[in-house]
Amino acid sequence: MVGVIYARYSSSSQTEQSIEGQLKVCYNYARNNNISIVKEYIDRAQSGKTDDRTEFQKMLRESKKKQFQVVLVYALDRFGRNLHQSVDNEHKLEKNGVVLMSATENFSNDPAGRLNRNMMMSFAQYYSDELSQKIKRGIGIKVEKGLAISGGTPLGYKVVDKKYVIDEEKAPIVREVFEKYASGMSIKQIYDDLNSRGLKSSKGKEFNKNSMHTLLKNRKYLGIYIHKEVEIQGGMPQIVDEELFNKVAEKMALNKKLPARARAIDEYLLTTKLFCGECKEMMIGHSSNKISKGGVKYNYYKCKGATTHSGCKKKMVLKDRIENIVVDECRKVLSPRNIKRIAKEIVKIAESYDDKAELNRLDGLIKKAKKETDNQMASLRVCDSDMVRDMIFKDLEKIAAELKAYEKQYQLETARRYTITEKEVIAFLTKLANGDISDIVYRRTLVKFLVNRIYLYDERFTITFNSGDDEVTITDVLLADIHKGVGGARVCLLNSEAHSKKP
């Protein structure tokens, strides 16, 4: 097979040493698995929380040329730390006939392997976005004291002795914006007036729609010190009173709601998961041009084959109805007993995939550097030549620098590795089972994490899960309800005896 390597390090915690280690492990894996590497894509000082990375996007584009069949990464977190984006990007590779492989996490392509892979991809994202309320120690101290943190000072404030104080020259501009918007002026009218007077935003630029929205939504003007999930009432001086702020917030919400139906972009949760049972083509999102008397727009999933040469006759299904049932089935999979079973399997699989090749490599380099240091020190003790002593000192400085770099990389590699416990997995899955079913982020995570594929027929559809559970088949009674857009559903399980034993 022909493959390429994708490597990345973040600006906050890693260096070029990380790229060297990633490439070494990837090339070793490629040799052992008969993969011929033809190119490297390397993003330096790029976060994995977004896929807006130059070399990453170039790799996705060039996968369309079908000149390679494998993208090899040191670990899945190099590919991305956002589960939703990572799954979508992996699907783009699959459409181009390219497989994503990890050199240190040999995930199998069966349901258990996919579930474990999704778990590893989810942990960093889910805990940081949904569970973790901790603040890094250094920033935490500043937050507790209400000290200014780098990242921009809102218009109307300035920093004196590391504390936010009111900028008496610019604070009146903030109050003026709030008062004018509350009185009925449009955002465009307000920023046109400010710009005509030569006034500037907090970034020293002309005001525009975005800077106006940011200003009018900034709750710091209420005197609330805000940093990430932490809010401290009275943590900074107040510029706008609560009554005026709330009046503006209500007006903005009303203005946003009025045109929303005409321009809303709906998210289709089952994209890349839902397939036509008749022709096996993917089902894609489809929006009706008709809007009901109540202002409701109807969205559907439509077989891709119906619009191509295959001419599939598969009927469309209502988006919300089928998504609601799939989400409900996902929650049923996460029963307390099932969660414990899945947790045991996840930990077992994770332990079997634990590859310490890079740690062993760095450990060897550290030991070698220390041994060289001892040898040079021994030579120094018996040396009586000034010239030779100077050479030894230079060698010792070089070895010390290398040792420091190896030890730092070893610490980073150790911190990067996940040691998953059953308790952590159970907490994660329990949180997933008890999320807010109306929250789009929660619904998306649930489907991406648990669902493998869904095949939709006219009389039924079948869901297969990454958890290894039996398939779930939804009957023609349910599909009739979906087409009619009414409530009520009957679920028929293929292996009713197996499911009846689960709580």
C-alpha positions, 0 to 999 in steps of 0.5 A, a space after each residue: 500500500 502507498 501511504 502518507 504521514 500526517 504529523 502535528 505539534 501544538 504551540 503550547 506544549 510541544 516542539 520540533 522534537 515531537 515531530 521527530 519522534 512521531 515520524 520515527 514511530 510512523 516510519 517503523 510502523 509503515 515498514 512493519 506493515 508494508 506501507 510505502 510512505 511517499 509524502 509527509 504533511 506536517 503542521 507546526 504550532 497548530 492546535 488539534 481543536 480545529 481542522 483549519 490547519 494548512 497541511 491538514 487541509 492540503 492532505 484532505 484535498 490531495 486525497 482526492 487524487 487517489 495517489 495514496 491509500 493510507 494516512 498514517 498518524 502517530 496517534 489519533 489526537 494528532 489527526 484532531 481533538 474534536 470528535 465531530 470534525 475528526 469523524 467527518 474528516 475521516 469520512 472524507 478520506 474514506 470517500 476517496 478510498 483512503 484509510 486512517 491508521 494510527 501507529 500507536 493505537 491499532 484499533 480494529 475495524 469491528 464495533 468494539 474497535 470503533 467504539 474504543 477509537 471514538 472514546 479516545 477521540 472524545 475524552 479530551 474534547 468532552 471533558 474539556 467542553 462538558 465536564 471539566 470546570 478546572 482552571 490551569 493553576 497559573 491562570 487560576 490564581 489570576 482569575 481568583 484575584 480578578 487580574 487582567 489576562 492577556 487576550 484583549 481588553 474590552 472597550 471602556 476598560 483599561 488595565 492599571 496595576 494588572 487590574 481592570 479599571 474604567 477608561 473614563 474616555 471610552 466608557 461613555 461610548 459603551 453606554 451610548 451604544 447600549 442606550 441608542 440600541 435600546 431606544 430603537 436605532 439599528 446596529 448599522 446606524 449606530 456603527 455608521 455614526 461612530 465611524 463617521 466621528 472617527 471612533 475606534 473599537 477595542 482593537 483600534 479598528 472601525 466598528 462593524 456588525 461583528 464588533 457591535 454584537 460582541 460589545 452588546 453581548 459582553 456581560 463584563 459590562 455588568 461588572 462580572 469578571 469572566 474567564 472561560 467557565 468561571 464568573 465572579 460577580 463584582 470582579 471588575 467595575 460596572 459600566 452598564 446597569 442591569 436594567 439597560 443590559 437586559 433591555 438590549 438583550 431582549 431586543 437582540 433576541 427578538 430581532 434575531 428570532 424574526 428572520 430566523 426561519 427564512 435563513 436558518 441552516 439545519 444540521 442533519 445529525 445522521 449524515 454519513 450514518 444513514 444509508 438507503 436499504 434499497 440501493 445502499 447509497 447515502 441518505 442526504 439532507 433535503 429541505 422542502 420549499 414549502 412552509 406550513 401556515 404555522 411557519 414550519 419548514 419541513 426537512 427530510 432525508 432523501 436517498 442520494 440515488 434518487 437524484 443520480 443515474 440509479 433512479 432509486 425510488 426510496 421515499 423521503 423521511 422526515 428529519 426530526 422524527 427519524 433523528 428523535 428515534 435514533 437518539 432515543 435508541 442510543 440512550 437505551 443502549 446506555 443502560 446502567 448495566 450496559 455501561 459497566 459492560 462497555 467500560 470493562 471492554 474499553 479498558 481491556 482494549 485500551 490496555 491491549 493497544 498501549 504502545 510504549 515505543 516512543 517512551 522506550 525510545 526517549 528513555 533510551 536516549 536519556 540513559 545514553 545521554 546520562 552515560 555520556 555525561 558520566 564518561 565525559 566527567 570521568 575524562 575531565 577528572 584525569 585530564 591535564 590539558 587545558 585544550 582537551 578540558 575546553 573540548 570536554 566542557 563544550 561536549 558536556 554543554 551539548 549533551 546537557 542541552 540534548 538531555 533536557 530536550 529528551 526529558 521534556 519530550 518524555 514528560 510531554 509524551 507521558 502526559 499525552 498518554 491516556 490511562 483510562 479507568 473503568 470509573 472514568 469510562 462509567 462517569 463519561 458514559 453516564 454523563 452521556 446517557 443523562 444529557 439534555 436531549 434538546 441540546 444539539 451538541 449533546 445529540 450530535 455527540 450521542 449519534 457520532 459516538 454510538 451509531 455505526 450505520 443505519 439502513 433505511 427501507 420503506 418498511 423498516 430501518 436497522 441501526 447498528 451500534 459501535 457498542 457491540 449490541 444487537 441490531 435494532 430494527 424499527 418496523 413499518 408501523 414506525 415508518 408510516 408514522 414518520 411519513 405522516 409526521 405523527 407520534 407513536 412508535 413500535 420498536 422490534 428488536 432482532 434479538 429480543 432475548 438478549 435485550 430482555 436481560 438488560 435493564 
